[in-house]
Amino acid sequence: MAQLEVTGIETAYGMSTVLFGLSLEVGEGQVVGLLGRNGVGKTTTFRSIMGLTPPRTGSIRWNGTEITGKPPHEINRLGIGFVPEDRRIFPELTVWENLDIAMRAGRRASTWTLDKVYELFPDLVGLRDRKGGYLSGGQQQMLTIARSLMGNPELLLLDEPSEGLAPLVVRDLRHQIARMRDEGLSILLAEQNLGFVLALSDRVYILEKGEVKFSGRSDEVRDNPEIIKRYLTV
């Protein structure tokens, strides 16, 4: 049984429908890629799962339990973490304070201790007393992911984590996500960076205009230039 089962959801902002009968699954310990051009509904998919923009129809089940309509904080406490594209750290708080707040807010017994998070993101150790607003984009991204891990998620939703980062930072981030996968964390990864996703994911879904147009193994996309040209090339 899949950990996360999204079945036939339709999500709208006011009168504007964004997702049309979207379905996907994430299995335990898997990295699943969510691909597509800008504006196809990747972020809305995440917001639907997290209860930030609840779907009008359809079902979202987590470990066999219906979570559609639950508030975001309850969904988070059930074991789903969300790293948004805009990061949303507390800029006036230090790195350590950002992590400490997340640690205190967590209601779940955590395997992700402060030491373990620092081991995954060693650059944060030397930055622990620096305010979040003075961090680089890559450092803020590390902090945002680290803060989410302090809540001990079983599934992490990563929305465009490589966006705007330098190539060397992207390379390091890819290695860190691979380590999280190796620790048994399930990950749903939305990205436009095709190589980044294919290097990490077991399976992918490709969206176009709010619908899933392709689902399959990552190597099926890698070996099919027609799919890449049709759905992913700008």
N, C-alpha and C positions, 0 to 999 in steps of 0.2 A: 504493500500500500504506500502511495506517495505521502510524504509529509505534508506538502501543500498541494491542494487540488482547487484550481480555479475553473469553474464550469459556466460557460455561456453568459458571462457578465456584460451588461450594458451600462455604461457610465456616461453622465452628461454634466455639463456646467450650464445650469439654467436650461435654455431651450436648445443648446448646442450639444449634440451627442458626439462623444469622442471614441468610445469603445463599442464595438458591435459584435456581441456574442463571442467574446474572447474566452478561450480556454487554454490552460497550461498546467503543467505539473512539475514539481521539484521533489526528487527523492532524497532520502537521508544521505548526507555526505556528498551530494552532487553539487557541481557548479553548472548552472544553466544560464545560457546567454540569451538576452533579449535584444535583438538587433532591429535596426530600421533607421530611416532618415529622420531628421528633425521634424517634430510635430506629428509623428504617427501614433503616439499614445503610450510611449514607454513610461514616462513619469506618471501619467494618469493610471496606468496599471498598478504601479507601486502605491499610489495614493488610494486606490480602491482596496488593495490588500490591507493597508494599514488603517482603513476606516476614516481617512482624512477626507476622501470624496467617495462616500459609499455608493456602490452600484445600485441602479434602479431595479434591475432584474439579475437573475443568476445566483450562483452559489460560490462561496469561498470556504473551504474546509481546511482546518489545521489539525493534523494528527487525528483525523476522523471526526472532529468537532466543528460544527458550523460556527463561523465567526463573522459572517456577514451582518453588518449593522452594529457590531460592538464598537465602543469608543477606542480611539488609538491607544490610550494608556493601558487598557485591558489587553489589547492585542500584543502590545510590547511585553507585558508581564507574562503572557502565555509563551513567549520565546521567540518573537519575531522582532529583529532590530532593523532600523532604517537609517541609511546614510544618504541624505539628500544631496542633490547636485550643488546647492548653494552652501553646504557645510553647516552653517548655523552654529558655530561655536560662540562662546561668550567672550567678546573681544576685550572686556575690561578685567577679566579674570585670568590668572596665570594658567599655564598648562596643567600644573598639579591641581589647582582649584577646579578646572573643568572636569578632570578625571574624578576628583573627590566627590563632586556633586553627583556624578553618574553612579559612583559606587554606593553612596548613601541612599540614592533613590531606588536602587535595585532591590527587588523583593525576592529574587531567585538566588538559591545557593550557586555561587559562581566558581567555575573552574578558571576563569580569566581574572587572576589576581593582578595587582599593580605591577609586581615583579615580572609576571609573564607578559604583560602588555609592553613593558619597557624592553623586555628581551626581543619581542617582535619588532618594536620601533625604537631602537637604541638611540636615535637622534633626539627623542623626547626627553631623555635623561638630562642632557645638558641644557635643555630648554625649559625645565620644570618651573623655573621662576619667571619666565618671560610671559608677558600678557599675550593673549590670543590674537589681539589686533595687530601685533608686531611680528607675527609669523609669516613666512612666505606661503604661497599657495600650496606647495607640496607639504610643508609642515602642518598647515591647517588641515589638509586632507588626512594626514597621519593621525592627528589629534581627533578628528571627527570619527574615524574608524575605531581608534582606541577607546574613545568615550562610549561608543556603541557596544564594544566588547565587554565593558565593565558591567553591563546589564545581563551578561551571560546568555546571549541569544543562541538558539539552535539553528535559526535561519537568518541570514543577513541579506537585506536588499541594498544593493550598491547602485546608485544612480549616477552614471557618467563619472566614475572616479578619476579617470585620466584626463578629463577635460581641462585644457589650459595649462597642463603641466609640461615641464621640459622633458625631453626624451630620456635622460638619465634618471629622472625622478619616476617617470612612467615605468622604466625597467625595474627599479627597486620596488615599486608598488606591485607590479606583477608578481615578483618573488614573494612579497609579503602575503598577497592574497592566496598564492599557492600554498604557503605555510599554514594559513588558516584552514584551507581545504584539507590539508594533511592532518590537521588536528581534529577533523571530523565535522567541521562547520559546514552546513549547507549554505549555498550562496546563489542568489538570483542577481545576475549582473547585466545591467542595461548600459550599452556602450555604442558609440559610432565607430570606435577604433576596432576594426575587424580583426586585425592581427592580435590585439590584446585579448579579445574574447576567445578566439579560436585556440590560443595558447593555453587557456585556462579551463575551458568548458567541456563538459561531457556531451551536452546536447544544446541545441539552439532553437529559438523561435524567431521568425522574422515577421515584423508587423508592417502593414501598409494600410493607411487610412483607418486605423483602429481595428483591423482584423488580422488574424494570423494567416499569413500566406504560405508559410513553410515551417515545418517542424521536423527535426531529424538530428542525426549525429553531426558533430562539428566537422568531421572529415568529409561529410557529404557536401557541405558548403565550400570547404577549402578546395575540393576537387571539381567544383562545378562553376566555372566562370559565368555561365548564363544566369544562374541565380544571383550572383554578386552584381552583375551588370543590371539585371532587372529591378532588384529591390534595394541595393545598397550603394550603388555608384551615384554620386551627386552630379 
